[in-house]
Amino acid sequence: MDDKLMLMIPGPTPVPEQVLLALAKHPIGHRSSDFAPIMAEVTQGLKWLHQTQNDLLILAASGTGAMEAGIINFLSPGDRVLVGSNGKFGDRWAQICEVYGLTVDRITAEWGKPLDPEQFRAQLEADTDKQIKAVIVTHSETSTGVLNDLETINRYVKAHGQALIIVDAVTSLGAINVPIDEWGLDVVASGSQKGYMLPPGLGFVAVGAKAWDAYATAKLPRFYLDLGKYRKEVAKNSHPFTPPVNMFFALQVALRMMQKEGLENIFARHQRQTSATRAAMKALNLPLFAPDHAASPAITAIAPVGVDAEQIRSIVKKRFDIAMAGGQDHLKGKIFRVGHLGFVSDRDILTAISALEAALLDLNYDFTPGAGVAAAAKMLTT
């Protein structure tokens, strides 16, 4: 059946109808008096969502563009940085740093395991000469379904005194509590196609005072991603370049929806659906790839034994038009991932698990039919 695709991946995520309708409005001039109040409203809404009074800058970019901007605006060639790497995106930030000539020390963990905050503490405490200029951490590592302990790592960065903390919150912002001002996070990047309930196209960077101090002396090349230009223009409710105007219409609607739901309710919904999904997989005898204590609120990764992950995904897509994500890099074919991020309802979780059970029946997998749905339903109603 046409037009029944259901996205259960970590991004792009489902988009509400009223947000899609906002995209269909006729564009307006981005230098016009009509655009300025929209810019003002979405900036304040984003500050609410980020729990910050810091500068909140909007780029026409993906989450990767937001992270690249968050790295290059505050550092100089040769600067030493610590990069946490326990998945595809931690690896990506290390690669970006290397491209720009930074000195990169990777703190690694096996894919599927969380980063060890004590490794950050040891490196930071050993840096008595204060050569470490930044610590870069992926909060929710989407490639593996792991949530890293950002709060503890940040505490060790603060104890260092000199280093900035630069955070990939691409799949945690809008899904789990990230209190930027309370924790004193310096740079936080995210993207529209995740918890914001929007299509791809916008990147967001929150920048604190300590980072702006570093900006004043940073020497890495930048032009389009020069955050100083965005800071200057946002103060006038404007934008330094031509933004995707219709995405701002959509952002305005999405933020109003999120404010109506409330932060605590948003976080509780994501936790409830994460717990339901994980309970279902355990009931279906499907091994979880990430441990319970480090489970991402955005996505659950499953490492099936005795049945092919890609066959599962293929059947679910062909028979039910539900998209689930596969593994990346060396995990391709070894895991599949079920998204529960953004505009996902409890009904969607039950629907996806029902389709998964049907696929497992097709593949003659050994499980008790209905067990997954029952386990999820119990978690969703407690």
N, C-alpha and C positions, 0 to 999 in steps of 0.2 A: 504494500500500500504506500502510495506517495505521501511525502510530507509527514511521516511519523517517526523520523529519526530522533532517537533519545541519546543524548550525550552523557555518558558516565565515565568521563575521562578527566584528567586534571586541568584541561584547558585546550581549546576554548570550552567554556562551561555553558549550561543552558541560559538563555536570555529571556526575561519576562516579556510578555506581549506589549505592555505599555512602554517598555524601553525600546522595543523594536519599532513601535509606532512613532516614537520621538525621533528615531533616525530618519523617518520618511518625511519629516517636515522640510519645507523649502529652506535652503541655507540663507544665512544673513552675513553681512560683512563683519569680519572679525575686528575691524577698527571702528565699528559703529557704536552708537550709544545704546543700541539694543543688546549688543554682546557683553558689554561691561557688567551689567548686573548679574548675568548668568555666570560670568567668570568669578564675580565676588561670591555668589552663593555656593558654587561648587568648591571653591577654595576653602570656605568656612566649613562646608560639609566634610571635606577631606580631612581637615584638622580635627574635626569631631571623631571621625573614624580612626584616625591615627593617634588620638589622645595626645595631641601636642599643640603648643602655641608656636612651634618653630615654623620656619618658612616651608611651605608645601608647594612644590613645583610640578607642573604638568608638561610632559613631553609627548610629542607625536612619535612614539617608539614602543617597542615591546618591552617586556621585563628585562631582557638582556641589554637593551639600550639604556634603560634606567640604571641598571647595575654598572654598565660601563661609565656612564656619566658620574655615578657615585664614587667610582674609583679614580677617574682621571682628573677630577676637579680639585683634589685635595692632596696630591702627591707629586713628587718630582722624580726624574730619572735616577735610578740607582737606589731609591728608598727601599728599605727592608720592610716586607709585609709578611704576616702569618696568614695563611689561607687554610681554612678547614675544608677537607676534601674527603667525603664519604659517599659520593655519588656523582652523577653526570654534571650537575650544576656547580658543585664545589670545584670540580675539575675545570669547568669553563671559566670560572673567575680567576683561577690560577693561570690559565692560558692567556686571558686578557692582560693580566699583570705582566706576564713575560713578554707579550707583544710590545708593551709600552716601556720595556727596559727596567722594570722593577726587580728587585732581588726578592725572590719568593722562597719562603720556607713553608712547606706543606705539612700540616698536621692531619694525618690520615686515619681512617678506620675502614674496615672491610665494608663493602656495600651491603646494606641491610642492618648495619650496626650504627649506633649513634657515636658522634665524636666524644672523646673523653675530655671533659673540661680540665682535668688535672694536667694534661699535656700542655694546654695553653698556659696554665698557671706556672708550670715549671719553666717554660720558655720565657715568659714575661718576667718572672722573678730573676732569672739568670741575666736578663738584659739590663745590667746596672748602668751601662753607658747610654741607655735610652735610644738605641738605634732602631728599634721597631717603631715604625710610623703608623701602621694600621693593622688591625685584625679584621679579616673578612670571613663572615660566617653565613652559611645558608641555614635559615631557621627550619623550614620544612623542605626536606630533600625529596622532591617529587618523584625522582627516578626510582626510589626505593621504598617510599612510604614512611620515612624516618623523620621524627621531630627531634632536632638537636636542642640541647639545654642552653638556650641563648641567655637566660637570666644569669646562670652561674658563670658562663664564659664572660659575659659583660662585666660581672663583678670583678673578675680578675683583670680585665682590661682597665677598669677604673682604678684599681689598685696600682697599676703600672704608672698611671699619671700622665704619660706622654702620648701613647698610641690612641688613635681614633678607632671606633668600632663601626664597621660598614656592614650592613645587614641586608641579605637577600630575604625579603619577606613576601616574595611574589605569591606563594601559595599559603601563607599564614595570615597576612593582613586581611581582615574581614572574616576570618575563620576561627581564630584563637586570640586570646588577649595579648596584645603587643603594646604595652603602655610606654610610649616613647619618652615622654617627659619624666615619668616616675622612675624609669630605669636610666635615664640620661643617655639614650642612644644617639649617636652623632649623625649617622647617615642611614636612612632606611629606604629601600627601593621596592617597588611592586608594579604590577601590571593589570590592565583593565579586564582581561579575559579570564580572570580567576574568581576571587571572592566578590568582586565588584558587580558581577552579573551583567557584564558588558561584552560586546565583541572585542577582538584584538584591535589595538590601535593606539592606546594611550599608556604611557609609563608615568609613574609618580615617584618623586624623590623628596623625602623630608630631610631637612638639613638644619643642624643645631649650631649654636654659637661657636663651639670649639672647632667644628669643621670649617666654618667661615674664616676663623683665624688662620687655619692651615691653607685655605684657598688663596689668601693674600700673598703667600710666598710659593705656592705650587707652580711647577714649571712644565708639566706635561702638556702637549699640544691639545687644543680644543677650540672648536668654533661653534658648530651647531649644538653641541652638547655642553657649551659653556654655561654653567648654572648661574653665574653672575648675571648674565643677560636675562634669564628667566626671573631672577629675584627682582631685578630693577623693574621689569614690566608688570609682574604680578602686583606690585605695590600700587600700580595704576589700573588694576583690573584689566590688564591687557596681556599680550603674548608677543614674544620677540619675533616669531616667524608665523607663517600661515598654519594655523592649527586645523584639525579635522572638525569643523564647526558642529556638524551633526552629532559627532561623538560627545560634544559638550552638552547638547540637548539631552542625549541619552544618559550621560553621567548625572545630570541634574535630577532626572526622574529616578534613577537607581539609588542615589543617595537619599532622596526623600523616602523611598521604600525602606531603606535600611534604618533610617532614623525612626520611622514609624514602628519597625519591629523592635528596635533597641539593641544596644551592644550586648547586654547580658543574654538576651534571648537568641541573638545570632550565634553567640559562642556556645550556648547550651544546645541549640539545634545541631550544630556541627559535631559536638561531642556525642550527642545521642545517636546520630546517624553513623558515626565512626564505630561506636560501641555495638550497634546493631549489625553492621556489616561484618565486623570481626567475629561476633558471636555466631553469625550465620556460617562463616567459613569454617569455624571450629566444629560446628554441628555437621557440616558436610565432609569432614575429614580432609579438608584442604589446608595444608600448612601455610601459616602466615610468614611473610618474609621479614617483617620488622617485629621486634618484641613489643609486648603490650605497654611497657613503661615508656616507650619512645615512639608511640604511634602517631603519625601525622593526622591532623583533622581534615586534610584535603583528600587523601587517597589511601586506599588499602592495597598493598601488594601481596599477591598470593603466589607461592611456588609449588605447583601441583606435582605430585609423585604418581607415576603410573598412567598419566594422561597428559597429552600435549597441550601446552598453554595456548598455542596459536590455533589449534583445532577448536578449543573452547571459544575463543574470541570469534572465530569464523562462523561457528554455528549460531552464536548469540546475535551476530550482526545479520547473517543471511535470513534466519528464521524470524527474528523479532525486531530487527532494525534498531538494536541497541549497541552503541559503540563503547567498548571497553578498551583500555590502553594495553599495549604490549610492553615487553621489557626493552631496555635500551642498551646499546653497546654489547658487552659480553653477556648481558642478561636476556638478550633477544631470544625468544622461544622458551625461556626458562621460567619466566614469571608473566602474570598478567595483572593489571591494576584496575581497580574499581574506584572511580571518582565519586566523591560526595562533597562537592565544594560549590559554594555560591547558591544559585537558584535551584536547589535540589530539595524535594519534599520527602517526607516519610513514605508516601505512596511510591515515589520513584525507587526508593531503596527496596521495597517489597517486590516491585515489578522486576527490577534487575535481578534479584536473587531468584525469583521464580523462573526467569529465562535461563539463568545459570543452571538451575536444577534440571531443566528440560534438556539443556546441552549435555549435562553429565549423564543423563539417562541414555541419550543417543550414543554416547561413547562407552556405555556399559561400565561406568565408574561405580565402585562399591560405596554406596551411601544409603541412608534411609530417606526415601522421597518425602518431601515436606519438612524435613528436619531444619533446613536452613531458614525457610520462611517462618517457621514456628519460633526459632531462636531469635530471629530479627524482630518479629512482632512482639515478643516478650520484652525485649530491650526498649522498643519504641513506646511501650505502654506503661513502663514502670516510672 
